[in-house]
């Protein structure tokens, strides 16, 4: 039996096929879909939005206008062979491969959304430095109790679609396992210029975490994940009003104006005590805030919250709440650093769940104007001031969800505007520097 055996329910089968990848998975997927609906063709790179992260207007929304990220997601971490800046040939190969995706697929969740980002290690290959308008340090530890591996590969390609066959086909074409995508020939695969270091996958969808939780490391049995939940931890996330807009996270000056920075972490989850030792109200306190539990704001997974988690009501007296209830919420701690002086949200979180390696984990891509914004919010999640204010809250106990999640890797990337997405130089276009 393959990992994507035909006996699996449809959604679980498609998810497993994406996780496995390759041409066998793609054919199995096409067989299962019976050929499937035709995939809308693209209009070409010039006609697709200049912002590679312009996804919100091109995905489904729920009844409250919250954006529903594409169901199937693939992250390809790639590196240039050798040292030094890329050759003109490599740049041409990358440009043509990515342009092929825009020819082949409409910019839509029904076809393909994608982006290419570049790490600080990539920009170190050049003599010139990145301009001040781009804040892109090397990844670092953000608490004294975490030990992530750092993803210092040069390039991160992100593929996302509601169709499993589309992400599989695009992925296979980029890696040279298929001659083209959606009927459009790929002049040369991306992997002619870049070596694939790591392929990671994940999924988005209410009910999917429960479907996948039966024999997964990190999830206790019997399966406790609620049917209605889009996350292994049992709650909904990404409410519209708790997210930055795409324009807010876009760089507004310099050669990469229109681009953004992207931080991607992977968080392993160990949920025995989350489900075994706590009831719904206690989980609500630790995920949102004690006030959310006291006021019964969160029914089941919390989709009743609509377009906002309402966390802003519970930020001012956070240490008083923690002293009274002996717990502090993940959302309330993080939200404190996630507003600018005018109250705008700073981060656009686009996380999705994963069963890579048969372990329950969450890939956490976050877009923001500067990596410093991400680091400030992530550090606020440590809740250090709360641990100092009340003995009940310790480094990893009663401190949001820190007892149950463990960061395994972290990488930082610049996602340039589409026009500069093929092996850019620190000053933008290729003719400016090598
Ligand atoms: C397994 C890991 C994680 C899970 C299951 C999770 C889940 C959630 C949920 C359910 C909420 C409340 C609803 C919402 O506003 O979206 C939330 C809020 C939030 N999370 Fe996480 N999260 C995780 C990791 C992280 C990490 C690593 C960060 C890093 C910065 C983060 C940053 C935030 C922020 C900033 C908010 C509050 C949004 C606001 O400002 O209102 N989360 N998270």
Boltz pocket constraint, residues with backbone or C-beta under 6 A from the ligand:
constraints:
  - pocket:
      binder: B
      contacts: [[A, 231], [A, 233], [A, 235], [A, 236], [A, 237], [A, 238], [A, 239], [A, 241], [A, 242], [A, 265], [A, 267], [A, 269], [A, 287], [A, 288], [A, 309], [A, 311], [A, 330], [A, 331], [A, 332], [A, 334], [A, 335], [A, 336], [A, 338], [A, 345], [A, 347], [A, 362], [A, 364], [A, 374], [A, 377], [A, 378], [A, 381], [A, 405]]
      max_distance: 6.0
